[in-house]
Amino acid sequence: DSLGNGGDNDPLDVMEVGSVRLDMGSITPCRVLGHLELIDEGEMDNKIICIALSDPDASSITNMGDLERVKPGTIERLKDWLKRYKTAEGKGENSLASESPTSIKEAMELIEETHERWKNLCGKGTGYVSPDHGFWLDAPGCKGRR
């Protein structure tokens, strides 16, 4: 990030802001609204913010401004929760690289960059991943799978 924090070496986290509860880990078509850049124990941990296309409010929420108009205070509650959620474990508060969520364009660029890295790790991209990079994927069709 712009503050010099490295990544946390895990996939992107997605926070869905609709009014209908989704199962954790579910695969749900959604509309990307932006993302928040959480700094968690000195590591960048990007949080994609989206709304499920099946949500009753999805037709009214197409960006972060709409989210705030339709569900006032949601962005502040998200930021507050992200900063404080590890304090229950006795850890300090997290911070954000910026108090403002990024644009849809920036969030989509982050998603595309992450997807390219995944494709390279799985041997499906055009980039090169050194064999001594320190991690591999054990997933169907990926290099680490035997």
C-alpha positions, 0 to 999 in steps of 0.5 A: 500500500501507499504506507509501505505495508505488505500483503497478508498472503491470503485471498481477498476478503469480501464483505457483503452488505445486503439485508439477507444473511448468506452462508459463509463461503457461499458463492453468490453473484454480487455487485462490487461497490468498492473496498477498504484497505485494512491494516491488520497487525502491520499487513494490508488486508483488503476488504472488497465491499459488495451487495448480492444481486439477489438482495432486495436493495441491490437495484438501488445500490450501485456504488458506495454513495448509494449504499450510504443513501439507502443504508445510512451509517453502513460504511461507518459501522463497517470501518468501526467493526474492522478496526475493533474486531480483534480487540476481543482477542486482546489485540490492539485496534486495526487501522485503515490506510484511508478512511474513504472506501475506494472506487468501484474501478479501484476495487475491480483492478484489485480483484483482477490483479489478485485473479492474475496472481492466482492464475499464475500460481495455478500455471494458467496465467502468463506470468512467472512464479518462482518455485521458491516463492514460499507457497503453493496451491493444493487445488484441482488444476493447480501446480501444487496438486498431485 
